[in-house]
Amino acid sequence: MLYADYNATAPVRPEARDAMMNALDVGANPSSVHAPGRAARKLLETARSQVSLGIGARAQDIVFTSGGTEANALALNGVVAQLEGKCTLLVSAIEHEAVMKNAGYAGVPIETVYVTSNGVIDLDFLHDRLSKWDISRDGTPVLALMLANNETGILQPVAEAAAMVREAGGLTHCDAVQGLGKVMVNVNLLGVDYLALSAHKVGGPQGVGALWVRSGAPLKPVLFGGGQEKSLRSGTENLTGIVGFGAATEAAIRDMPNLQALATRRDRMEQKLTSEAGITVFGADVDRLAQTSNFAIAGFRAETQVMAMDLAGVAVSSGSACSSGKVKRSIVLSAMGIGDDLSDSAIRVSFGWQSTADQFDTVAEAWLQAARRASLI
């Protein structure tokens, strides 16, 4: 099976696997004060340093979680709790459900920040809204803006948006789950206050993530217990997963130039499909992740394409993989103003650290054969 669904999850890197096996051999609780516990703590803190270096941050500002969803939940619910509800959440129209749904349950007003037709946040809209902000009425503005879209790969102008919000006295949370290891992520250059990460997107294990919190940024815990992770996320740390996360992050940063070089192969694949089938590529005219392609041809339903590609030995997906296996219309493409016919026909192909040059050609040929069988070309 040719795997082309890295944005859903990346295969575990050998560096992560080896580190996890070592952690399993230690087999102690990192909160214990005896020698095995101290050995476990050393592994945990090494991983914290590895993750922090991946985003240009201090290790002490990293809080480990059970994944990207929990990291987003902690940021949004934690800041609302610390501000005692005196805030308004500004949520971009293309956020992952992990952000949108947690924002919806936070118990404070929510406003949508729209995107342009090319899938990039409308900075003029944001500037206009912030220029009319009334702290006494609206509370503190809290922007939620992802770094890279999970469906289209389109990169967002986070630094510019965060600067606007900061000038208005607000805070910014960035879901960087899809960005880590694919583009440079530096929390200081981004100017954000919170940043969510996930291990399994970079070749680490599933079920572990992290939230970076700017020193001094308001945040209350939403999970209580033994006081682990500076009391911001209680519960015995998933040592094995965290160690795998650290090793995978280090490897992903090292290999990032190779991954970014995949853009040439991706573009060539899209050009072939465009010339032979007339596909529409979403985000082709703006900055995207080098290894992500989201495209459609009207009348070829996404679920049909995914099944046809699977039968051809190629794993791709339709939209986000975090929807309990359901195929449903993309809120991202809808936010971009894409019509239902194209939106219902969009699939995502995403490559990663194990991808080879010939796989792009294989994907293209498999898709073209499926389209021919469907009498679309």
N, C-alpha and C positions, 0 to 999 in steps of 0.2 A: 504494500500500500504506500503510495506517494502521499506524504503528509504535507498539506498546504493550508493548515489552520492554526498557525502559530499565535494569532491574536486571541484565540480561544484558550489555548494552553501550549506551552513549549515543551518538547521532550526534555526529560531531566538530563542535565549535563553530567559528564563523568566526574567533574570536580565536585559537584554537589553530592552526587552519590557517595563518593569516597569520604567526604566530610561527614555525611550523615551516618555512615557505617562506623566511623570513628567515635561520633557522639553516642551512638547506641552502645558501643563498648564501654564508654565511661559510665553510663547508666546511673547517674546520680542526679539529685535535685540541686539546681544551681543556687537555691536559697539555703542549703545546708552549709554549716560552718566546718565540717570535717574535711579531710583531704580530698575524698572523691567529690564532695560538693564544691570545693574550691576549684577542682579541675573542670567541673561542669560550668562553673561561673566564668572561668577563663575562656572556654569555648564560646560561651554566650557573648561575652564582651568583645571577643575577636570578631564575631559575626556582626555585632553592632557597629564596630569600626569599619568593617568592609562595606556595609550598607551605607553608612554615613559618607564614606569617601566617594561612593557612587553618585552622590547628589551634592557634593561640596559642602557638607554640613559637619557639625560637631557630633560626636558619638552620643554625648549625654542628652541630645535633643531627639533621639530616636526612641519611639515607643513601639514595641512589637505587639502585633495583633494576630487574629486568626485568618486574616486575609485583607484584600482591598476593600471589601464591603464593610467590614468592621472598622477599618481605618477611616473610611468616609463617614460612617455613622458616629464614631467618636468625635471627629472634627466638628460635624454639624450640630449634633446634640450637645456636645460638650461646650461649644461656644455659646449656644443658646442658653444653656443652664448657667454658665458663668455670668452672662449678661442679664440674667433674670428675665429673659424674654423680651428685653428692650432692644429689639433689632428687627430688621427685615432681610430675608434671604433673597438674593438676586441670583437666580439659577439659569444658566445658559440653556437654550432650547435643545441642545444636543447632548446633554449630560447622560451618563450611564444611569440605569435604573437604581443602582446602589446609592447614587446621589439624589436623584429625583424623589425616590420614595422615602428616603430618610428625611429629606427636607420637608416632604409632605406631612410627616408625622412629628415634626419638631414643635408644632404648636405655636408658630409665629407666622406673620404674613409672608407670602412668597410672591415674587414678581419674576416674570420670564424676561430674560435678556435674549433678544432674537439674533439670528444669524443672517448673513447675506446669502444670496443664491449660490455662492461658491463654498458655503459651509463654514465660513469664518465669522466669529462673533462680530456683531455690528458695533464697532467702537464709537461711532457717532451717536447711535442710540443710547449706549451706556453713558457717554459724556453728557448728553442732554438730560438723561434721568438724574444723574448725580448732581448736575447744576441746579436742579430744582429740589434737592433733598432737604428735608426739614427734620433735623435730629429729634426735636421735641415731639414730632408727629410720627416719624418713621423709625426712630431709634437708630442704632448703628447699622450701616450697610455692610452686609456680609456676602461677598461674591463667591459663587461656586463655578469654577471654570476649569475644564480638563485641559491637559497639555496636548494630547493627541487623541483624536477620535478613534474609538475601537472599531467602528465599522468602515469608515472611509480612510482612516489614517491621516486626515487633515490636521495640520498643526495649528494651534491657536496662539494669538498674540498675548500670552499670559502676562508678560512683563509690562506691556503697555496698559493692559486693563487693570492690573494690580496697582500700578502707579496712580491711575485715576481714582481708584477706590481709596487708596491710602491718603491722597490729598483731600478726599471728602471725609476723612476721619474713620474710614472703615477697615475691614479685614478681608483677606482673600484666602479661600481654600482651593487647592489645585489637586485634582485627581490625575496623578502622573503614572498610573498603573501601566498604560500602554507606551509610555515614553522611555522609561528606564531601560538602559542598554541599547536603545535604538537611536536616540538623539542625546545630545549633551543636556544633562539636567543639573542645574546649579541653583540652589534655593536662594542664594544671595543675589544672583543676576535676575532671577524671576521676581524677587521682591514679594513673595507670598508669605503667609503666616502659618499655613498648614499645608502638608503635602502627603498624599496617600500613595502607597506602593504595594505591590504584590509579588510574591516569589515565583509563582508558577508561570508568569509571563516572560521571565528571563532564563528559564531552565532550572528553576528550583522546584521544590515540592509544592503540591497544592495544600491549602489550609494554613498558610502563614503569610503575614504581610507586615506593614509598618506604617506608622504615622510620624512624620517629622513635625515638630512644633517649635516655632520660633520662640526663643527665650523671652519670657515675659508676655507672650500672647495669652489671652484669656482662654481657659479651658478647665472644665470640671470633668471628673470621671463619670462614666455612665454604668460602670460595672464595678462592684465593690467586693472586697474579700481580704486577702492576706497582704495587700499593699505592694505587690510586685509592680515592676515598671513604674517606679516613682509614684505608686498609688493611682496612676492614670489608667492602668489596665490590669486589675488584679487577676490572679489565677496563675498556677504554676506554668512557667513558660514552656512552650513546645520546643525544647532544646534541639531535638533532631531536625525539625523543620527550620528553625532559625539558623542553625549552622549551615544547612543546605542553602538557605537563602543568601547568607553571606558569601559562600563560595561561588554561587551562581552569579551574584552581582559582580564580584571581582572578575570572573571569567567574561561576563557580558561586556563590561567596560573595556576589557582588554581586546575583545573581538569586535568592538563596535565599528571600526573602519571597514572590516570585511562585510559586515551586515549592510552598512550604508552603500557599499559598492554594488549591492543587489539592485539598486535603482535602475541601472542601465539594462539589466536583464528584464526587470519588470516593465520598463518602458517599451522594450522590444516586443515583449509578449502582448502588451496592449495595442501596439501598432499593428501587429499581425491580426489580432482579432478585430480591430477597427477596419482594416483594409478588406478583410475577407468576409466580415459579418456585419459591419456597421454598428458595433456596440457603442453605448454611451458610457464613458468612464467618469465617475464622480470624483471631483477634486483634481482633475488632471492639470488645471491651470494655476494651482496654488501649491504651497509647500505641503508635502505629505511624508509620512514614514516611507522609507526606501523600499520596504518589503511588503507593502500592503496595496492591494488593488480591489476596488469595488466597482463593478460594472453591470450593465443590464442590456437586454434587447427586448423590446416590447413583445408581449405575447408568450414569453417563455418563462413560466412561473418558477419562482426560486426553488420551491420544494422539489419540482420536477428536475431541475438542473442538479441539485444536491444529490438526489438519488441516482441520476444518470452518471454523474461523476464518480459516485461511490461504486457503482457497478463496473466502471472503467478502472477502478483501482486508485482513485484520486480523492482525497479527503479535503473538502472545502466546506464553507458554511454560508448561511444566509443571515445577515445581521449579527446581533450579539448572541454569544453562546450561553449567556447567563439568564435564559428565559425558560428553564425547565424543559428543554427539548422542543419547545413550541416554535413553529415558523409563523411569524406575524409581521405585519407591515412595519417598516422602519420609521421610528419617530425622527430619526436623524435626517433621512431623505425627505420626509414630510416637512420638516423645519426648513429645509433648503428649497421648498417649493416644487419638489419633483412630483409629477402626476402619479396617480395610483397605478397606471399600467406599467410604467417603468419601475416604480417603487416595489411593486409585487414581483418584479422579475430580477431584482438585484441580488447578486451573490458577492461574497468576499473571498478573495484568495490571499493568503498571507504566508510568507516564508520566514525562515529563521536560521539558526546557527548550524543546522545540519543540511540545509538546502544546497543543492548543486546547480551549476549552470544549465545542465540539460533538463532539469525538472521544469523550468519555465516553458520550454518547448513542449514537453510532455503534457503539461496542463493545457496549453493552447490547443494542441491536437485533440486531446480528449474532449474539450469543450466544443470544438468545431464539429467533431463527429456527432456529438449529442445534438447540436443545433441542426445538422443536416438530417438526422433521423426524425427530428421534429418538423422538418420541412420549413425551417425558418430562414435558411440560406441556400 
